Amino acid sequence: MKQFAVIGIGSYGWYLACHLYEKGHEVLAIDADAGLIQKIKGRVSRALVADTTDPDAISGLALAEMDRVVVCIGSILSNSILTVLNLQELGVTSLMAKSISEPHARILHKIGVEEVFFPEKDRAISMAEKLHTPDMLDYLPFIEGYGIVQMTVPSTFIGKRLKELNLINRFGVQIVAIKAFVPEKMHMIPTADFCLKESDMMVLLGPDKSIDKIRKVS
């Protein structure tokens, strides 16, 4: 069990906090809106009303001792930045922050936030990739230019072992998992001798351009 603090209980922060709690972690939810805090009580470990732009309001919450503090404030950019600065002054080092725009992300990086996430952009990219590639069931941006993709097995891959396909050397792409349906099983980090079936789903990690090349060989 880990300890998390989620600051900003909007739509994204709400689902993040509740899901972490459901997974068995200790979750502290913080928001300036008393109504939101009242609604989330009972769905997290603790829920507190606090203005995180005021350093005194969060100074006694032991946030520096958390495994991770996630700032999900997005509607008012200045509140996000002030909250991050206050957390840094409190000694919080394990910090993530939500961005609502590219300029916002750049500012967060400039003030020392290494992990910045942009959920609206990620969802849009994921949808665009699915529309672009109908046989791609899911796409998750990994880092700039790279993605994690769940894809049906191309016809030319069926019946072949991974060592025969040699995807790492041919495309620079790694198969990190195979989701088999007959029989139903998830094979994590499959070995070189794994033989692909038509009913399998591949989970690939690699450059977006290389993944696109694999799509075109099917």
N, C-alpha and C positions, 0 to 999 in steps of 0.2 A: 504494500500500500504506500502510495506517495501522497505528498501534500501539495495541493495546487491552490492558487488564488486566481480568480477570474474577475477582472475589473471591467465593468460595463456590461450590463445584462440586457442588451438588445437582443435581437433575434439570434445572431451568431453566438454571443456570449452565453445566452440562455441554454441553447442546445449543447454547447461545449461543456458548461458546468454540470448540467444534468447527466450527460453521458459519462463524464469522468466519474461522477458519484455512483452511477449505476454499475460502473466497472469495479467499484470497491475502493476508490481513492477518497481521501479526505479533501473536501473542496470548500473553500471560502469564497462566497459570491459577494461582490461589493458594487454598489451603484448609488448615485445620489438621489435616485427616484425611489421614494418609500413604497410606492405602489408596486413596483417591480420586485422589490425585495420581499414584500409581503407575499406575493404570488409564488416566489421560488422557495420560500421557507418550506422545509419538509422534503425538498427534492435535492438539497445539498447539505453538507455537514453544518455549515454556519452561513448566515446571510446578514450582511450589515449595511446600513445606510451610512454613506460617507462621501464627502466631496474630496476626491483624490487629488484635486488641484491645490488643496490646502495641505501642506506638509504635516501640520499638527493633527489633522484628522486621521492620518494613517500611521503616525509615528509609533504608536503602541501596539500595532497588530503583528509584530514579528514577521513581516513579509520577507525579510532577508533570509529567514530560516526555511522558506518554502522550497520545494524541489523545482518549481517553476511558477512564475507570475506571468499571466497572460493579459495584456491590455487590449480589450476589444472595443474601446471607445473609437467611434468613427464619425459621428455626425458633426462634431465640433473639433476641428483640427487642433486648435490651441489647447483644448482640454486634454487631448491625447498627448501632446508634447509636454505640457506641464506635469501631467501624471508620470510620464516616463522620467523626467528630470527629478521629480520628487522621489521616485523609487530608487533611482541611482544614488541619490544623496543618502538614502536609508541603507545603502549597502547591498541592494538587490542586484545580483549579477546574472542569475538565470532568468532571463527576461525575453518575452516575445511580445510583439505588438502588431495589431491589425492596421493595415493601410487602406485608405479609400481612394487613393490616386497615386500616380507616379511621383508627383512633387512631394506628397506626404511621405511616401516610402523613402525618397532621397533624404528628406529631413531626418526621419527616424534613424537612417543609417549614419548620417552625419553626427548625430548626438550619441552614437555608440550602441544602437540596437542592432545586434548582428542578425537576429531572426525576425524578419518582417514578413508577414503573410498578407496576401491581397485576395481574399475569397471571391469577390465579384469577378476579378480578372481571371482567376483560376477556373471558376465555373464556366465563364464565357469561352475560354480556350478549350476546355474539355468538351463543351457542346459543339464548338466549331470543328474539332478533330473528329467527333462522332459523325457529324454531317458530311465532312470531307471523306471519311473512310467508313462506309456502312458496315464492314466486317469487323470494325474495331468496337468492342463492346464498352470499353471504358478507357479513359485517359486521365492521368494525373500529372500535372507539371512537377518536375523534380527539382532541377536547377535550370538556369537559363540555357535553352537549347536542348535540354534532355527531358525525357518523359518516362513514366511507367505506364505500360499499356496492356490491357487484356484483349487478346485478339484470337479469332478462330484460326485453326491450323490451315495454312495455304495447301492447296491440292498437291503441289509438288513436294511438300514436306511429309505427307501422309505415308506411314510405313517405314520411315527413315529414323535412324538413331541420331541423337544429338551430335555425336562425334562425326557422323557423316555430313551433317549440315554445316558444322564448323562456323556457326554464326558469329562467334567472337572475331575470328580472323577475317571472315568474308565481309561482315557488316559492322563490326564493333559493337554488337548487341549481345546482351546476356539474357538467357532465359532463367529467371529467378524462381519460377514456379510453374507447375502444370496442374490445371484443374481438370481432373478426369471425371467423367460422368458414367462410364461403363467399365468397372464398377465405380461408384461415386467416391472420390478420394482427392485430397489436395497433396501434391508432391512438391515439397519445398526444396529448392536447390537440387533439381534432378541431376542424376549422374549422366555421364557421357553415353552410357548404354541404354538410356531411356528411349523407347520407340514411340513415336507420335501416332495417335489414332485420329480418325476423322472427328470423333466425338469430343476430343480434348480441347481445352482452352489454354493458350499460352499467355503467361505474364512476362512481358519483356521490359528490360531496362536498357536505355541507350539513347543516342542522339536522335532528335526528331527526324532528321534527314535520312538516317539509316533505317529507322522504323518505317518510313514512307517507302523506302526501296523494297523492304520485305513485303509490304502490302502489294506492291506491283508485281512480285514474282508469282503470286497466287493465280 
